[in-house]
Amino acid sequence: MNTTKKFSASIILKALPVLIIIIAIFQSFYTVSEGHVGVVKRFGEAKHQENPGLHFKIPFIETVEFIEVRTRKNAERMASSTKEQMPVTIEVSVNWTVNKDAALDLFKKYGGLSQFEQRILDPRFRSAAKDTIPQFEAEQLIQDRASAIQGIERRLTEEMAGFPVVVDNIQIENIVLPKKYINSIEIKQTEKNLAAAEEHKLERQRLEALRAVNTADAKAKGILKVAEAEAQSILLKGRAEAKAIEAKAKALKNNPLIVKLTEAQGWDGKLPSTVLGNSAMPIMDMRSLEAKK
């Protein structure tokens, strides 16, 4: 029995160095994933940081802490009040990123991301939100949420200026107001919609009336144009006839033979049956003379 124990102990002693060597080999390298940096610690003291990839370290002496340098999201649900002292509950989130080149400094000062969030980021984030929300009225928070977001982001960026992180953007995920106020907003919005509909109706009626006036005006102008054209035509025709008469009179005056010619053209070939005169000349019947012949 003792021999068996001694044999087992001997095997263990011989295998122990091999086991230690195997463990040391596996402890001598490590990999850093994308989106992270590795902070190498020697006896607990942070020495340097490594980028993604395969790296080597001193077994049993050096250890590695991984810090994410991709965008992270922190969300807060907090109670606040509006400008008119109305209680409001808001859900706000912030996206932020660790400065990759300053990850070692962040680890040395704050011990990692979790502690940095708890001790630095979250308190300042809540403070920025609670200081900004009371600057807005409830209706403005609902209708112009972007202004409140810009206010929180500006305040938080100022607060985090001296830290190795970048504030990417902030979102107001939800706003919870008292139910009575929500009902009053709905009523007010309904009244606005009705007023807008009525205004649209009046505007349409105004346009239709204006269209009718324009049509009547155009029709009246058309009639006036026709009348003016007719009057102008009559005037021109009268002027032409007057000029023709004037030209004819002038021609008759300058040439008496034309008068004779006109009379001759108008004679039907018959002699007058009676001739009247101013003297005491007897009246002769020319028809009886012609009969005698």
BALOBA-1460 file (C-alpha; in Angstrom, 3 decimals):
// residues 293
<rec num="1" residu="m" x="0.000" y="0.000" z="0.000"/>
<rec num="2" residu="n" x="2.766" y="2.403" z="0.909"/>
<rec num="3" residu="t" x="4.525" y="1.431" z="-2.296"/>
<rec num="4" residu="t" x="1.434" y="2.372" z="-4.320"/>
<rec num="5" residu="k" x="1.208" y="5.758" z="-2.616"/>
<rec num="6" residu="k" x="4.865" y="6.426" z="-3.195"/>
<rec num="7" residu="f" x="4.470" y="5.491" z="-6.849"/>
<rec num="8" residu="s" x="1.492" y="7.820" z="-7.261"/>
<rec num="9" residu="a" x="3.314" y="10.682" z="-5.555"/>
<rec num="10" residu="s" x="6.306" y="10.088" z="-7.773"/>
<rec num="11" residu="i" x="4.146" y="10.289" z="-10.897"/>
<rec num="12" residu="i" x="2.510" y="13.494" z="-9.695"/>
<rec num="13" residu="l" x="5.850" y="15.076" z="-8.940"/>
<rec num="14" residu="k" x="7.148" y="14.178" z="-12.356"/>
<rec num="15" residu="a" x="3.978" y="15.408" z="-14.118"/>
<rec num="16" residu="l" x="3.730" y="18.662" z="-12.150"/>
<rec num="17" residu="p" x="6.457" y="20.535" z="-14.033"/>
<rec num="18" residu="v" x="4.906" y="19.480" z="-17.336"/>
<rec num="19" residu="l" x="1.505" y="20.671" z="-16.142"/>
<rec num="20" residu="i" x="2.982" y="23.972" z="-14.997"/>
<rec num="21" residu="i" x="4.684" y="24.434" z="-18.351"/>
<rec num="22" residu="i" x="1.425" y="23.745" z="-20.212"/>
<rec num="23" residu="i" x="-0.456" y="26.220" z="-18.041"/>
<rec num="24" residu="a" x="2.312" y="28.786" z="-18.490"/>
<rec num="25" residu="i" x="2.122" y="28.413" z="-22.249"/>
<rec num="26" residu="f" x="-1.626" y="29.028" z="-22.241"/>
<rec num="27" residu="q" x="-1.130" y="31.928" z="-19.836"/>
<rec num="28" residu="s" x="1.497" y="33.558" z="-22.021"/>
<rec num="29" residu="f" x="-0.816" y="34.762" z="-24.816"/>
<rec num="30" residu="y" x="-4.228" y="36.376" z="-25.123"/>
<rec num="31" residu="t" x="-6.483" y="37.942" z="-27.778"/>
<rec num="32" residu="v" x="-8.264" y="41.281" z="-27.795"/>
<rec num="33" residu="s" x="-11.583" y="41.318" z="-29.672"/>
<rec num="34" residu="e" x="-12.677" y="44.048" z="-32.057"/>
<rec num="35" residu="g" x="-14.319" y="46.987" z="-30.335"/>
<rec num="36" residu="h" x="-12.157" y="46.523" z="-27.248"/>
<rec num="37" residu="v" x="-8.701" y="47.352" z="-25.972"/>
<rec num="38" residu="g" x="-6.707" y="45.275" z="-23.509"/>
<rec num="39" residu="v" x="-5.202" y="46.893" z="-20.430"/>
<rec num="40" residu="v" x="-2.229" y="44.835" z="-19.247"/>
<rec num="41" residu="k" x="-1.703" y="44.798" z="-15.477"/>
<rec num="42" residu="r" x="1.455" y="43.633" z="-13.742"/>
<rec num="43" residu="f" x="0.886" y="42.709" z="-10.103"/>
<rec num="44" residu="g" x="-2.321" y="44.773" z="-10.305"/>
<rec num="45" residu="e" x="-0.672" y="47.904" z="-11.762"/>
<rec num="46" residu="a" x="-1.880" y="48.987" z="-15.220"/>
<rec num="47" residu="k" x="1.135" y="49.174" z="-17.505"/>
<rec num="48" residu="h" x="-0.032" y="49.533" z="-21.095"/>
<rec num="49" residu="q" x="-2.923" y="48.900" z="-23.462"/>
<rec num="50" residu="e" x="-3.133" y="46.710" z="-26.540"/>
<rec num="51" residu="n" x="-5.297" y="46.911" z="-29.659"/>
<rec num="52" residu="p" x="-7.367" y="44.018" z="-31.073"/>
<rec num="53" residu="g" x="-5.373" y="40.952" z="-32.067"/>
<rec num="54" residu="l" x="-3.073" y="38.283" z="-30.588"/>
<rec num="55" residu="h" x="-0.638" y="39.387" z="-27.855"/>
<rec num="56" residu="f" x="1.763" y="37.862" z="-25.329"/>
<rec num="57" residu="k" x="2.228" y="38.487" z="-21.601"/>
<rec num="58" residu="i" x="4.240" y="37.167" z="-18.699"/>
<rec num="59" residu="p" x="2.425" y="34.124" z="-17.259"/>
<rec num="60" residu="f" x="1.154" y="34.392" z="-13.663"/>
<rec num="61" residu="i" x="2.550" y="37.920" z="-13.396"/>
<rec num="62" residu="e" x="0.553" y="39.902" z="-15.914"/>
<rec num="63" residu="t" x="-3.212" y="39.910" z="-16.324"/>
<rec num="64" residu="v" x="-5.466" y="41.658" z="-18.855"/>
<rec num="65" residu="e" x="-8.603" y="43.782" z="-18.403"/>
<rec num="66" residu="f" x="-10.752" y="44.402" z="-21.467"/>
<rec num="67" residu="i" x="-12.409" y="47.766" z="-22.048"/>
<rec num="68" residu="e" x="-15.078" y="48.236" z="-24.690"/>
<rec num="69" residu="v" x="-14.482" y="51.213" z="-26.971"/>
<rec num="70" residu="r" x="-17.646" y="50.831" z="-29.038"/>
<rec num="71" residu="t" x="-20.681" y="53.039" z="-28.520"/>
<rec num="72" residu="r" x="-22.443" y="52.249" z="-25.268"/>
<rec num="73" residu="k" x="-25.956" y="53.197" z="-24.175"/>
<rec num="74" residu="n" x="-27.076" y="54.278" z="-20.715"/>
<rec num="75" residu="a" x="-30.773" y="54.820" z="-19.961"/>
<rec num="76" residu="e" x="-32.352" y="56.622" z="-17.027"/>
<rec num="77" residu="r" x="-35.963" y="56.910" z="-15.857"/>
<rec num="78" residu="m" x="-36.415" y="59.921" z="-13.622"/>
<rec num="79" residu="a" x="-39.062" y="62.180" z="-12.156"/>
<rec num="80" residu="s" x="-38.929" y="65.892" z="-12.876"/>
<rec num="81" residu="s" x="-41.243" y="68.848" z="-13.419"/>
<rec num="82" residu="t" x="-42.054" y="71.188" z="-16.270"/>
<rec num="83" residu="k" x="-41.779" y="74.967" z="-16.387"/>
<rec num="84" residu="e" x="-45.336" y="75.319" z="-15.066"/>
<rec num="85" residu="q" x="-44.484" y="72.975" z="-12.153"/>
<rec num="86" residu="m" x="-46.321" y="70.010" z="-13.633"/>
<rec num="87" residu="p" x="-44.919" y="66.637" z="-12.521"/>
<rec num="88" residu="v" x="-43.449" y="64.590" z="-15.350"/>
<rec num="89" residu="t" x="-41.610" y="61.299" z="-15.662"/>
<rec num="90" residu="i" x="-39.125" y="60.987" z="-18.500"/>
<rec num="91" residu="e" x="-37.063" y="58.156" z="-19.913"/>
<rec num="92" residu="v" x="-33.787" y="59.446" z="-21.321"/>
<rec num="93" residu="s" x="-30.893" y="57.598" z="-22.916"/>
<rec num="94" residu="v" x="-27.365" y="58.626" z="-23.875"/>
<rec num="95" residu="n" x="-24.995" y="57.018" z="-26.365"/>
<rec num="96" residu="w" x="-21.357" y="57.538" z="-25.522"/>
<rec num="97" residu="t" x="-17.966" y="56.191" z="-26.546"/>
<rec num="98" residu="v" x="-14.689" y="55.763" z="-24.713"/>
<rec num="99" residu="n" x="-11.775" y="57.537" z="-26.341"/>
<rec num="100" residu="k" x="-9.720" y="54.582" z="-27.576"/>
<rec num="101" residu="d" x="-6.366" y="56.247" z="-26.998"/>
<rec num="102" residu="a" x="-7.326" y="57.162" z="-23.421"/>
<rec num="103" residu="a" x="-8.651" y="53.770" z="-22.292"/>
<rec num="104" residu="l" x="-5.558" y="53.155" z="-20.115"/>
<rec num="105" residu="d" x="-5.996" y="56.515" z="-18.415"/>
<rec num="106" residu="l" x="-9.684" y="55.772" z="-17.771"/>
<rec num="107" residu="f" x="-8.796" y="52.433" z="-16.209"/>
<rec num="108" residu="k" x="-6.116" y="53.955" z="-13.981"/>
<rec num="109" residu="k" x="-8.406" y="56.696" z="-12.692"/>
<rec num="110" residu="y" x="-11.743" y="54.904" z="-12.434"/>
<rec num="111" residu="g" x="-11.013" y="51.174" z="-12.449"/>
<rec num="112" residu="g" x="-13.118" y="50.283" z="-15.507"/>
<rec num="113" residu="l" x="-16.295" y="51.138" z="-17.372"/>
<rec num="114" residu="s" x="-18.779" y="50.070" z="-14.701"/>
<rec num="115" residu="q" x="-17.220" y="52.267" z="-12.045"/>
<rec num="116" residu="f" x="-16.892" y="55.158" z="-14.495"/>
<rec num="117" residu="e" x="-20.583" y="54.901" z="-15.342"/>
<rec num="118" residu="q" x="-21.694" y="54.709" z="-11.714"/>
<rec num="119" residu="r" x="-19.397" y="57.398" z="-10.341"/>
<rec num="120" residu="i" x="-19.058" y="59.850" z="-13.225"/>
<rec num="121" residu="l" x="-21.401" y="59.475" z="-16.195"/>
<rec num="122" residu="d" x="-24.773" y="58.559" z="-14.674"/>
<rec num="123" residu="p" x="-24.871" y="61.286" z="-11.976"/>
<rec num="124" residu="r" x="-23.948" y="63.979" z="-14.493"/>
<rec num="125" residu="f" x="-26.437" y="62.609" z="-16.993"/>
<rec num="126" residu="r" x="-29.275" y="62.738" z="-14.462"/>
<rec num="127" residu="s" x="-28.238" y="66.237" z="-13.384"/>
<rec num="128" residu="a" x="-28.185" y="67.514" z="-16.986"/>
<rec num="129" residu="a" x="-31.647" y="66.091" z="-17.671"/>
<rec num="130" residu="k" x="-33.207" y="67.383" z="-14.442"/>
<rec num="131" residu="d" x="-31.730" y="70.862" z="-14.979"/>
<rec num="132" residu="t" x="-32.963" y="71.058" z="-18.574"/>
<rec num="133" residu="i" x="-36.514" y="69.669" z="-18.414"/>
<rec num="134" residu="p" x="-37.885" y="72.414" z="-16.071"/>
<rec num="135" residu="q" x="-36.953" y="74.992" z="-18.718"/>
<rec num="136" residu="f" x="-39.735" y="73.731" z="-20.996"/>
<rec num="137" residu="e" x="-43.501" y="73.745" z="-20.711"/>
<rec num="138" residu="a" x="-45.331" y="70.440" z="-20.983"/>
<rec num="139" residu="e" x="-46.794" y="71.170" z="-24.401"/>
<rec num="140" residu="q" x="-43.390" y="72.214" z="-25.705"/>
<rec num="141" residu="l" x="-41.842" y="68.980" z="-24.435"/>
<rec num="142" residu="i" x="-44.356" y="67.011" z="-26.464"/>
<rec num="143" residu="q" x="-44.317" y="69.097" z="-29.634"/>
<rec num="144" residu="d" x="-40.659" y="70.171" z="-29.655"/>
<rec num="145" residu="r" x="-38.784" y="67.317" z="-28.047"/>
<rec num="146" residu="a" x="-35.687" y="68.095" z="-30.119"/>
<rec num="147" residu="s" x="-35.073" y="71.375" z="-28.247"/>
<rec num="148" residu="a" x="-35.072" y="69.579" z="-24.897"/>
<rec num="149" residu="i" x="-32.702" y="66.932" z="-26.277"/>
<rec num="150" residu="q" x="-30.323" y="69.623" z="-27.507"/>
<rec num="151" residu="g" x="-30.409" y="71.287" z="-24.103"/>
<rec num="152" residu="i" x="-29.554" y="68.052" z="-22.252"/>
<rec num="153" residu="e" x="-26.840" y="67.168" z="-24.758"/>
<rec num="154" residu="r" x="-25.253" y="70.608" z="-24.509"/>
<rec num="155" residu="r" x="-25.248" y="70.495" z="-20.712"/>
<rec num="156" residu="l" x="-23.864" y="66.940" z="-20.514"/>
<rec num="157" residu="t" x="-21.165" y="67.661" z="-23.112"/>
<rec num="158" residu="e" x="-19.979" y="70.572" z="-20.989"/>
<rec num="159" residu="e" x="-19.959" y="68.376" z="-17.878"/>
<rec num="160" residu="m" x="-18.000" y="65.573" z="-19.601"/>
<rec num="161" residu="a" x="-15.474" y="67.841" z="-21.336"/>
<rec num="162" residu="g" x="-12.579" y="66.803" z="-19.079"/>
<rec num="163" residu="f" x="-13.161" y="63.043" z="-19.293"/>
<rec num="164" residu="p" x="-11.802" y="60.555" z="-21.858"/>
<rec num="165" residu="v" x="-15.219" y="59.884" z="-23.420"/>
<rec num="166" residu="v" x="-17.345" y="61.337" z="-26.221"/>
<rec num="167" residu="v" x="-21.076" y="62.012" z="-25.851"/>
<rec num="168" residu="d" x="-22.551" y="60.867" z="-29.173"/>
<rec num="169" residu="n" x="-26.251" y="61.659" z="-28.850"/>
<rec num="170" residu="i" x="-29.157" y="61.784" z="-26.414"/>
<rec num="171" residu="q" x="-32.734" y="60.625" z="-26.858"/>
<rec num="172" residu="i" x="-35.893" y="61.243" z="-24.845"/>
<rec num="173" residu="e" x="-37.476" y="57.816" z="-25.116"/>
<rec num="174" residu="n" x="-40.755" y="58.609" z="-23.348"/>
<rec num="175" residu="i" x="-42.566" y="61.411" z="-21.533"/>
<rec num="176" residu="v" x="-45.254" y="60.563" z="-19.005"/>
<rec num="177" residu="l" x="-47.558" y="63.449" z="-18.048"/>
<rec num="178" residu="p" x="-50.630" y="63.489" z="-15.759"/>
<rec num="179" residu="k" x="-53.715" y="61.964" z="-17.371"/>
<rec num="180" residu="k" x="-55.774" y="65.139" z="-16.888"/>
<rec num="181" residu="y" x="-53.244" y="67.138" z="-18.841"/>
<rec num="182" residu="i" x="-53.167" y="64.565" z="-21.640"/>
<rec num="183" residu="n" x="-56.975" y="64.798" z="-21.897"/>
<rec num="184" residu="s" x="-56.832" y="68.589" z="-22.042"/>
<rec num="185" residu="i" x="-54.223" y="68.407" z="-24.806"/>
<rec num="186" residu="e" x="-56.422" y="66.032" z="-26.791"/>
<rec num="187" residu="i" x="-59.395" y="68.386" z="-26.444"/>
<rec num="188" residu="k" x="-57.278" y="71.355" z="-27.421"/>
<rec num="189" residu="q" x="-55.887" y="69.523" z="-30.435"/>
<rec num="190" residu="t" x="-59.387" y="68.490" z="-31.503"/>
<rec num="191" residu="e" x="-60.494" y="72.124" z="-31.346"/>
<rec num="192" residu="k" x="-57.468" y="73.144" z="-33.391"/>
<rec num="193" residu="n" x="-58.274" y="70.514" z="-35.988"/>
<rec num="194" residu="l" x="-61.893" y="71.686" z="-36.209"/>
<rec num="195" residu="a" x="-60.781" y="75.303" z="-36.490"/>
<rec num="196" residu="a" x="-58.303" y="74.355" z="-39.195"/>
<rec num="197" residu="a" x="-61.006" y="72.452" z="-41.077"/>
<rec num="198" residu="e" x="-63.365" y="75.427" z="-40.853"/>
<rec num="199" residu="e" x="-60.639" y="77.778" z="-41.993"/>
<rec num="200" residu="h" x="-59.936" y="75.476" z="-44.923"/>
<rec num="201" residu="k" x="-63.634" y="75.470" z="-45.803"/>
<rec num="202" residu="l" x="-63.796" y="79.275" z="-45.690"/>
<rec num="203" residu="e" x="-60.678" y="79.537" z="-47.794"/>
<rec num="204" residu="r" x="-62.175" y="77.179" z="-50.359"/>
<rec num="205" residu="q" x="-65.374" y="79.249" z="-50.452"/>
<rec num="206" residu="r" x="-63.319" y="82.403" z="-50.869"/>
<rec num="207" residu="l" x="-61.419" y="80.858" z="-53.759"/>
<rec num="208" residu="e" x="-64.653" y="79.687" z="-55.390"/>
<rec num="209" residu="a" x="-66.164" y="83.182" z="-55.021"/>
<rec num="210" residu="l" x="-63.003" y="84.723" z="-56.418"/>
<rec num="211" residu="r" x="-63.118" y="82.269" z="-59.309"/>
<rec num="212" residu="a" x="-66.738" y="83.233" z="-60.021"/>
<rec num="213" residu="v" x="-65.852" y="86.939" z="-59.924"/>
<rec num="214" residu="n" x="-62.929" y="86.353" z="-62.256"/>
<rec num="215" residu="t" x="-65.168" y="84.388" z="-64.631"/>
<rec num="216" residu="a" x="-67.831" y="87.120" z="-64.632"/>
<rec num="217" residu="d" x="-65.184" y="89.766" z="-65.076"/>
<rec num="218" residu="a" x="-63.651" y="87.874" z="-67.971"/>
<rec num="219" residu="k" x="-67.096" y="87.416" z="-69.550"/>
<rec num="220" residu="a" x="-67.887" y="91.118" z="-69.141"/>
<rec num="221" residu="k" x="-64.558" y="92.046" z="-70.637"/>
<rec num="222" residu="g" x="-65.279" y="89.702" z="-73.535"/>
<rec num="223" residu="i" x="-68.661" y="91.330" z="-74.179"/>
<rec num="224" residu="l" x="-67.047" y="94.763" z="-73.945"/>
<rec num="225" residu="k" x="-64.371" y="93.707" z="-76.426"/>
<rec num="226" residu="v" x="-67.054" y="92.491" z="-78.872"/>
<rec num="227" residu="a" x="-69.030" y="95.728" z="-78.490"/>
<rec num="228" residu="e" x="-65.895" y="97.796" z="-78.969"/>
<rec num="229" residu="a" x="-65.041" y="95.769" z="-82.057"/>
<rec num="230" residu="e" x="-68.539" y="96.281" z="-83.503"/>
<rec num="231" residu="a" x="-68.456" y="99.990" z="-82.729"/>
<rec num="232" residu="q" x="-65.047" y="100.265" z="-84.293"/>
<rec num="233" residu="s" x="-66.300" y="98.382" z="-87.350"/>
<rec num="234" residu="i" x="-69.309" y="100.716" z="-87.701"/>
<rec num="235" residu="l" x="-67.081" y="103.749" z="-87.278"/>
<rec num="236" residu="l" x="-64.632" y="102.548" z="-89.890"/>
<rec num="237" residu="k" x="-67.481" y="101.641" z="-92.268"/>
<rec num="238" residu="g" x="-69.053" y="105.087" z="-91.800"/>
<rec num="239" residu="r" x="-65.741" y="106.785" z="-92.429"/>
<rec num="240" residu="a" x="-65.249" y="104.723" z="-95.574"/>
<rec num="241" residu="e" x="-68.742" y="105.597" z="-96.879"/>
<rec num="242" residu="a" x="-68.215" y="109.252" z="-96.038"/>
<rec num="243" residu="k" x="-64.934" y="109.266" z="-97.911"/>
<rec num="244" residu="a" x="-66.589" y="107.552" z="-100.876"/>
<rec num="245" residu="i" x="-69.403" y="110.141" z="-100.962"/>
<rec num="246" residu="e" x="-66.917" y="112.938" z="-100.596"/>
<rec num="247" residu="a" x="-64.808" y="111.541" z="-103.432"/>
<rec num="248" residu="k" x="-67.907" y="111.120" z="-105.639"/>
<rec num="249" residu="a" x="-69.096" y="114.651" z="-104.919"/>
<rec num="250" residu="k" x="-65.687" y="116.027" z="-105.707"/>
<rec num="251" residu="a" x="-65.587" y="114.099" z="-108.972"/>
<rec num="252" residu="l" x="-69.066" y="115.373" z="-109.986"/>
<rec num="253" residu="k" x="-68.111" y="118.909" z="-109.151"/>
<rec num="254" residu="n" x="-64.962" y="118.810" z="-111.234"/>
<rec num="255" residu="n" x="-66.588" y="117.088" z="-114.265"/>
<rec num="256" residu="p" x="-70.266" y="118.087" z="-115.143"/>
<rec num="257" residu="l" x="-70.354" y="115.505" z="-117.921"/>
<rec num="258" residu="i" x="-70.382" y="112.804" z="-115.312"/>
<rec num="259" residu="v" x="-73.728" y="114.224" z="-114.117"/>
<rec num="260" residu="k" x="-75.140" y="113.907" z="-117.614"/>
<rec num="261" residu="l" x="-73.721" y="110.416" z="-117.891"/>
<rec num="262" residu="t" x="-75.287" y="109.448" z="-114.588"/>
<rec num="263" residu="e" x="-78.643" y="110.843" z="-115.656"/>
<rec num="264" residu="a" x="-78.420" y="109.035" z="-118.957"/>
<rec num="265" residu="q" x="-77.558" y="105.775" z="-117.232"/>
<rec num="266" residu="g" x="-80.557" y="106.221" z="-114.987"/>
<rec num="267" residu="w" x="-83.075" y="107.087" z="-117.839"/>
<rec num="268" residu="d" x="-85.517" y="104.319" z="-118.668"/>
<rec num="269" residu="g" x="-86.007" y="105.484" z="-122.301"/>
<rec num="270" residu="k" x="-89.428" y="107.149" z="-121.806"/>
<rec num="271" residu="l" x="-90.184" y="110.868" z="-122.185"/>
<rec num="272" residu="p" x="-92.006" y="112.659" z="-119.362"/>
<rec num="273" residu="s" x="-95.779" y="112.853" z="-119.887"/>
<rec num="274" residu="t" x="-96.079" y="116.419" z="-118.554"/>
<rec num="275" residu="v" x="-93.776" y="119.361" z="-118.351"/>
<rec num="276" residu="l" x="-94.266" y="122.022" z="-115.713"/>
<rec num="277" residu="g" x="-92.690" y="125.439" z="-115.753"/>
<rec num="278" residu="n" x="-92.791" y="128.803" z="-114.022"/>
<rec num="279" residu="s" x="-93.915" y="130.772" z="-117.115"/>
<rec num="280" residu="a" x="-97.340" y="130.859" z="-118.722"/>
<rec num="281" residu="m" x="-96.374" y="128.138" z="-121.068"/>
<rec num="282" residu="p" x="-99.272" y="125.871" z="-121.945"/>
<rec num="283" residu="i" x="-99.245" y="122.314" z="-120.933"/>
<rec num="284" residu="m" x="-98.815" y="119.948" z="-123.813"/>
<rec num="285" residu="d" x="-99.657" y="116.313" z="-123.952"/>
<rec num="286" residu="m" x="-96.701" y="114.678" z="-125.660"/>
<rec num="287" residu="r" x="-98.493" y="111.350" z="-125.928"/>
<rec num="288" residu="s" x="-101.104" y="112.727" z="-128.339"/>
<rec num="289" residu="l" x="-98.343" y="113.963" z="-130.612"/>
<rec num="290" residu="e" x="-96.715" y="110.658" z="-130.694"/>
<rec num="291" residu="a" x="-100.048" y="109.016" z="-131.516"/>
<rec num="292" residu="k" x="-100.572" y="111.266" z="-134.508"/>
<rec num="293" residu="k" x="-97.334" y="110.324" z="-135.953"/>
